[in-house]
Amino acid sequence: MKILAALSLALAAAGAHAALPAPSPSPEAQAKAAEAKAKAAWGTKVAAYQLCESQDKVAAGYFASAKAAGKSPAPPIATPECANPGPFVYAPAPVQPREGSGAHSPAETASQPPSSPQTESAGKPAAK
């Protein structure tokens, strides 16, 4: 009996815990997450640059060995240059205050009615 009561309390607590909303992260946690996201994006660019460099090196070796063997391979396909992303530099986006964002701007004053001059009764056919 006690085990059944304990089990029912545990299930009720789990259900209540699942219904709670997730706590909103603090501004410091949001800034840290934004920096981690920027660093991950930079890491992806570095990996792409390293891949591009190694592909160029392999292609150059292939063409050199083919030329030494007296073969004439197909001309290489033109590809964009490898772009070095440089060192990681994180500059957080400036925070614009709400007052300057235009969120509280008043609506424009109406200079004409929002609809046509046709009356409602003239616009609808008579219901039968």
C-alpha positions in Angstrom: 0.0 0.0 0.0 2.8 2.4 0.9 4.6 1.5 -2.3 1.5 2.3 -4.4 1.1 5.7 -2.6 4.8 6.6 -3.1 4.5 5.6 -6.8 1.4 7.7 -7.4 3.1 10.7 -5.7 6.2 10.3 -7.8 4.1 10.2 -11.0 2.1 13.2 -9.9 5.4 15.1 -9.2 6.8 14.1 -12.6 3.6 15.4 -14.3 3.8 18.7 -12.4 7.5 19.1 -13.2 6.8 18.5 -16.9 4.1 21.2 -17.0 6.4 24.0 -15.7 7.8 26.3 -18.3 11.5 26.5 -18.8 13.2 29.3 -17.0 14.3 32.2 -19.2 18.0 32.5 -19.5 19.8 35.5 -18.0 21.3 38.1 -20.2 24.8 36.8 -19.3 23.8 33.3 -20.4 22.3 34.7 -23.6 25.5 36.6 -24.4 27.6 33.5 -23.7 25.4 31.4 -26.0 25.7 34.0 -28.7 29.5 34.0 -28.4 29.5 30.2 -28.5 27.3 30.2 -31.6 29.7 32.8 -33.3 32.7 30.7 -32.4 31.1 27.5 -33.8 30.3 29.4 -37.0 34.0 30.5 -37.2 35.1 27.0 -36.6 33.0 25.8 -39.5 34.6 28.5 -41.7 38.1 27.4 -40.6 37.2 23.7 -41.4 36.0 24.7 -44.8 39.2 26.7 -45.5 41.4 23.8 -44.4 39.4 21.4 -46.6 39.7 23.8 -49.6 43.5 24.0 -49.0 43.9 20.3 -48.9 41.8 19.8 -52.0 43.9 22.3 -53.9 47.1 20.5 -52.7 45.8 17.1 -53.8 44.7 18.5 -57.2 48.1 20.1 -57.7 49.8 16.8 -56.9 47.5 14.9 -59.3 48.2 17.3 -62.2 51.9 17.3 -61.5 52.0 13.4 -61.5 49.9 13.2 -64.6 52.1 15.7 -66.4 55.2 13.7 -65.3 53.7 10.5 -66.7 53.1 12.2 -70.0 49.3 12.2 -69.7 47.1 15.2 -70.4 44.2 15.2 -68.0 41.1 17.3 -68.4 41.7 21.0 -67.5 40.7 21.8 -63.9 37.4 23.3 -63.2 37.5 26.9 -62.1 36.6 27.2 -58.4 36.6 30.2 -56.0 39.7 30.9 -54.1 40.0 29.5 -50.6 38.9 32.2 -48.1 40.9 32.4 -44.9 38.5 33.4 -42.1 41.4 34.8 -40.0 41.5 34.7 -36.2 38.3 34.5 -34.1 37.1 38.0 -33.1 33.8 38.3 -31.4 32.0 41.6 -31.4 28.5 41.4 -29.8 25.8 43.3 -31.7 25.0 46.6 -30.1 21.7 46.6 -28.1 19.3 49.3 -29.4 17.1 50.7 -26.6 13.4 50.1 -27.0 12.6 53.9 -27.1 14.7 54.3 -30.2 13.5 51.2 -32.0 10.2 52.8 -33.2 8.1 50.3 -31.3 6.1 53.0 -29.6 5.5 55.2 -32.6 2.0 56.5 -32.9 -0.2 55.5 -35.9 -0.6 57.9 -38.8 -3.6 60.1 -38.8 -6.2 59.0 -41.3 -6.8 61.4 -44.1 -9.6 59.4 -45.8 -12.0 56.6 -44.8 -10.5 53.1 -44.9 -13.2 51.8 -47.3 -15.0 52.9 -50.4 -17.9 55.3 -50.4 -20.2 52.5 -51.3 -22.7 51.7 -48.5 -22.8 48.3 -46.9 -26.4 47.7 -48.1 -25.5 48.6 -51.7 -22.5 46.3 -51.7 -24.2 43.1 -50.6 -26.9 41.2 -52.5 -30.1 40.7 -50.7 -30.3 37.4 -48.7 -33.2 35.1 -49.6 
